[in-house]
Amino acid sequence: MNILMVTSEAYPYAKSGGLADVIPNLAQELASLGHSVKIVMPRYYGITRDLLEKHPAPLGIPMGSTELWAGVFHTHIPETSVEVYFIEHEELYGRDGIYGDSQVPVYPDNAKRFAVLCRASFQLCKLLQWFPDIIHGHDWTAGPAMAYLKTIESAGPFRHTRGVFTIHNIGYQGIFPPEDFPQLGLSPEDFTRRGFSYHNNMCYLQAGLVNADLVTTVSPGYAQEVLEPELGFGMDGILRKKGTYFQGILNGMDYNIWNPGHDQLIPYPYDFRTLENKGLNKNLIQEEAGLPISAKTPLIGIVSRLVTQKGFKTMVEEDGRVLREICNLPAQVLVLGTGEPWIEKALVALADEIPNLRVYIRYNEKMSHLIQAASDFFLMPSLYEPCGLTQMYALRYGTVPIVSPTGGLKDTVVDVPQNPTTLSDQDQEATGFYLPEPLTAQGMIDGIQRAIGYYTSNPAMIREMQIRGMKLRFDWKAAAREYLDFYTLA
């Protein structure tokens, strides 16, 4: 089977969130099962040409009455057969950011940038004389590809190609003014007929859902949640109509990169037999952060996008009541990430006042690994969470998750019963702690206090949870097989 992945980001070339981690891992596993897989994405400024090979022919991209010309670069994911193709267009992609940057949070021409990516995907296949059985589009940036497949490219070499569309986060929809639609090169009737029209605006995500033959999302739990109006963000009706052609497939994680026993980004590797080395990582990060070195004081790690969806509004509201009360228990809190400027500013201000709080406004891969390796608990108070990967990393690193029971978090973390005395019973599978629903400041405080209470009073139970979590596996090979089975429905 030939499979083309259309995406705006893929690690290690460009990354803003978990989408970038999914693409190469899924592609590699599909390839390892004997399929031909290619990835197409823009070449942003941050992707250097030095390690890429340039295709000798330019790529013509018809966009209605105009035609754009782009360069094509490519490489292989190391030690795999997966080819990654980069569309180079200086005006559209020659920028530091993916969707925006520090100066322009959202690029005003994103509608054009990602429509061109989608149209270029078909032109690339023609250039290579390689035609996919499946075009697999990821999130709103790939929505127009599903529409092109049902219109301009419905005949000819793509007549047997089927479209699969994956929702990584239904809250990000690609909403643009309708005046941007003509530049896609589709007929005026397609604005409504192909699902672009959405409350007097244009919506790329909706177009993807309407036109795709199959729709997936990134966990079974999230698949159930988005069928309801509360978390469907206006798309629940479309998804309900998809019926069996909509499915949740749990993301896997990369156990080669996220392996505390062989992680070169942490100073003291360990496994479940040598958990004492985890304490050495904790001592180190406490010292580097200027926190008191203490085994008795629990360290709570947070590595996240600092946005409302991830629970940070609740965390910083009421003058940071949650963080103030947690750090007074006592506990120590380390936060790493970037996001909404007002949340960044609030967290930095609170860190200046709260002795046991440290906040790092940046993305740093090495530090994210060290926080996972050093922390006792990993906090994810998400309002909703399609899948989540960092809680999987936490489990692998023996860092007990404290999570909202939503979406993929509920699929991957098992809550401690309300009154346990031991976790040694064969029927006990607890690996973490759930926060009370609905998420409130007091509920977050209560949930974290509950976890810390067990840390203080029953360390043996916590250690059993750590070991249980470290032995779990969320395997990409199993996910790839589910995708292949699902592809056959198209």
FENCORHU-V636169 format. One record per backbone hydrogen bond with DSSP energy under -0.5 kcal/mol. NH is the residue of the N-H (numbers start at 1). CO is the residue of the C=O. If there is no record, write none. Layout:
# FENCORHU-V636169
NH/CO + NH/CO
This chain:
# FENCORHU-V636169
3/36 + 4/134 + 5/3 + 5/38 + 6/4 + 6/136 + 7/5 + 7/40 + 10/14 + 11/20 + 13/10 + 14/10 + 20/17 + 21/17 + 21/18 + 22/18 + 23/19 + 24/20 + 25/21 + 26/22 + 27/23 + 28/24 + 29/25 + 30/26 + 31/27 + 32/28 + 33/29 + 34/31 + 35/30 + 36/1 + 37/35 + 38/3 + 39/83 + 40/5 + 41/85 + 43/87 + 44/42 + 45/93 + 45/95 + 46/95 + 47/44 + 48/46 + 52/49 + 53/74 + 55/72 + 59/70 + 60/58 + 61/68 + 62/60 + 63/66 + 66/63 + 68/61 + 70/59 + 71/88 + 73/86 + 74/53 + 75/84 + 77/82 + 80/77 + 83/37 + 84/75 + 85/39 + 85/83 + 86/73 + 87/41 + 88/71 + 88/86 + 89/87 + 93/89 + 94/89 + 94/90 + 95/93 + 98/100 + 101/104 + 107/99 + 110/107 + 113/109 + 114/110 + 115/111 + 116/112 + 117/113 + 118/114 + 119/115 + 120/116 + 121/117 + 122/118 + 122/119 + 123/119 + 124/120 + 125/121 + 126/122 + 127/123 + 128/124 + 129/125 + 130/125 + 133/2 + 134/2 + 135/162 + 136/4 + 136/134 + 137/135 + 137/164 + 138/6 + 139/137 + 139/166 + 142/139 + 143/140 + 145/142 + 146/142 + 146/143 + 147/143 + 148/144 + 149/145 + 150/146 + 150/147 + 151/147 + 151/148 + 153/148 + 154/151 + 158/155 + 159/156 + 161/158 + 162/133 + 164/135 + 165/214 + 166/137 + 167/165 + 167/216 + 168/166 + 172/169 + 173/171 + 176/202 + 178/200 + 180/177 + 181/178 + 183/180 + 184/181 + 185/182 + 190/187 + 191/188 + 192/189 + 193/189 + 194/190 + 195/192 + 196/190 + 196/191 + 197/191 + 198/201 + 201/198 + 202/176 + 203/196 + 204/174 + 205/173 + 207/203 + 208/204 + 209/205 + 210/206 + 211/207 + 212/208 + 213/163 + 214/163 + 215/245 + 216/165 + 217/247 + 218/167 + 223/219 + 224/220 + 225/221 + 226/222 + 227/224 + 228/225 + 231/225 + 231/228 + 232/228 + 233/229 + 235/232 + 239/235 + 240/236 + 241/237 + 242/238 + 243/239 + 243/240 + 245/242 + 246/243 + 247/215 + 249/217 + 249/247 + 251/218 + 253/474 + 255/253 + 258/254 + 259/257 + 262/259 + 263/259 + 264/262 + 266/263 + 269/267 + 270/260 + 274/271 + 277/274 + 278/275 + 279/275 + 280/276 + 281/277 + 282/278 + 283/279 + 284/280 + 285/281 + 286/282 + 287/283 + 288/284 + 289/285 + 290/286 + 290/287 + 291/286 + 294/292 + 298/296 + 300/298 + 300/332 + 301/299 + 301/377 + 302/334 + 304/336 + 306/338 + 307/305 + 310/307 + 311/308 + 312/307 + 315/311 + 316/312 + 317/313 + 320/316 + 321/317 + 323/315 + 324/320 + 325/321 + 326/322 + 327/323 + 328/324 + 329/326 + 331/327 + 332/298 + 333/356 + 334/300 + 335/358 + 336/302 + 337/360 + 340/306 + 343/340 + 344/340 + 345/341 + 346/342 + 347/343 + 348/344 + 349/345 + 350/346 + 351/347 + 352/348 + 353/349 + 353/350 + 354/350 + 355/353 + 357/354 + 358/333 + 360/335 + 361/359 + 362/337 + 362/360 + 364/362 + 368/364 + 369/365 + 370/366 + 371/367 + 372/368 + 373/369 + 374/370 + 375/371 + 376/299 + 377/299 + 378/400 + 379/301 + 380/402 + 382/380 + 383/309 + 384/309 + 392/389 + 393/389 + 394/390 + 395/391 + 396/392 + 397/393 + 398/395 + 399/394 + 400/376 + 400/398 + 401/431 + 402/378 + 403/401 + 403/433 + 404/380 + 405/435 + 406/404 + 408/385 + 409/406 + 410/406 + 410/407 + 411/407 + 412/408 + 413/409 + 415/413 + 416/432 + 420/417 + 428/425 + 429/427 + 431/414 + 432/414 + 433/401 + 435/403 + 436/443 + 444/440 + 445/441 + 446/442 + 447/443 + 448/444 + 449/445 + 450/446 + 451/447 + 452/448 + 453/449 + 454/450 + 455/451 + 456/452 + 457/453 + 458/454 + 461/458 + 462/458 + 463/459 + 464/460 + 465/461 + 466/462 + 467/463 + 468/464 + 469/465 + 470/466 + 471/467 + 472/468 + 472/469 + 475/473 + 479/475 + 480/476 + 481/477 + 482/478 + 483/479 + 484/480 + 485/481 + 486/482 + 487/483 + 488/484 + 489/486 + 490/487
